[in-house]
């Protein structure tokens, strides 16, 4: 986390030499936590839990942030897919069927 922009944001940096950084949050962020498989990074943006896919390779890639719903018991959370994209995909598949 860094507040060098004037607001606390989340960044990913290589370890042990932090020569570069990749932004994760863009509207403020706090309490970053890696997912169990280290392919997702979770953080709080205001009162919303957000998730970003992280892909390492020749160059690190951080996916778009997406909101996550937490279950009432606080034991699990469910990612909310982009509804519009999901509907377009499903409707396209239906139109392709004879």
C-alpha positions, -999 to 999 in steps of 0.1 A, spaced: 0 0 0 12 35 -7 -3 70 -3 22 87 -27 -7 96 -50 -24 115 -22 -48 85 -15 -39 50 -2 -37 26 -32 -27 -10 -36 3 -19 -58 22 -52 -65 60 -50 -65 86 -77 -70 105 -90 -41 133 -85 -29 141 -57 -54 111 -34 -58 123 -17 -90 88 -15 -105 52 -15 -93 19 -24 -108 -13 -6 -96 -42 -28 -84 -66 -3 -70 -76 30 -86 -102 44 -62 -84 38 -30 -77 5 -14 -68 -11 19 -61 -45 35 -48 -64 4 -47 -102 7 -35 -128 -18 -59 -156 -27 -49 -191 -16 -35 -200 -51 -18 -166 -54 -36 -159 -87 -60 -133 -72 -55 -103 -50 -83 -91 -28 -86 -57 -12 -112 -34 3 -124 -4 -17 -145 16 6 -170 -9 19 -167 -33 -10 -145 -63 -13 -128 -63 -47 -108 -90 -65 -82 -88 -93 -68 -117 -112 -30 -117 -112 -10 -135 -139 28 -138 -136 50 -147 -165 75 -127 -185 56 -96 -173 30 -93 -145 -6 -88 -156 -33 -75 -132 -69 -80 -144 -97 -56 -140 -111 -52 -104 -145 -68 -98 -167 -67 -68 -171 -98 -45 -201 -107 -23 -194 -120 12 -218 -146 26 -238 -137 58 -217 -161 79 -185 -144 67 -170 -178 59 -171 -175 20 -174 -150 -7 -186 -152 -43 -173 -133 -72 -199 -113 -91 -192 -116 -129 -198 -87 -152 -236 -92 -158 -237 -75 -192 -208 -95 -206 -223 -127 -193 -257 -120 -209 -241 -111 -243 -221 -144 -242 -252 -164 -234 -274 -146 -260 -248 -151 -287 -246 -188 -279 -284 -191 -282 -285 -173 -315 -259 -196 -329 -281 -227 -321 -304 -238 -349 
